[in-house]
């Protein structure tokens, strides 16, 4: 069976967007839920797919059906999320294991735990896109161009989001700078 190319320009047509969203959302949500087993995450993944479609400046050319395109987009969004969580978890495990050897005194262990909690809270307090960009850069070690391509945004936007994230983290973690320097000196 041969498919014709479909050009989907939802960003400029509210009625078309609403029609596509309303007709496909329930099935896409169920599909995301089967992958993630979390209602809130499934909802967020589907919304993220539609948000990216809205934010695109150029129309989307679909080589299959709209339904197949949306399922693939939700699948990719869920897989990226799962991959991101695995990378994040392995990074946290590695950091904890390596830091446990470096923080031998009870006071240092306590200060390290405090720093870790403050860092996690500071990262979680970042705006969503800012946090995603920061985590992709720092935990997944992706280059700005790779992040831009994966998120469908401009490299300049990635740079701005990283700058914003680093500035906020510097401000929130300023009290821990001496301890961070001590850790860095002792790790080298």
FENSUL-V324604 format. One line per field, one symbol per residue. phi: phi as a letter, one per 20 degrees, with the letter a starting at -180 (. if undefined). burial: # if it has 16 or more other C-alpha atoms within 10 Angstrom, else .. A space follows every 50 residues. Layout:
phi->???
burial->???
//
This chain:
phi->.eeefdddcefdcffffgfffffdggffffffffedlbffffffffffff ffffffedfeededefffffffffgfffffffffffffffffffffffff fedeegffffffffffffffffffffggfffffgfffeeelefgfffgff emcfgfffgffffffffffgffdgfeggffffffffee
burial->.......####.....#..##..##..######.##....########## ..##.......#...#...##.###.##.....#..##..........#. .##.....#..#..#..##..##..#...########.##.#.#..##.. #.#.#..##.##.##..##......#......#.....
//
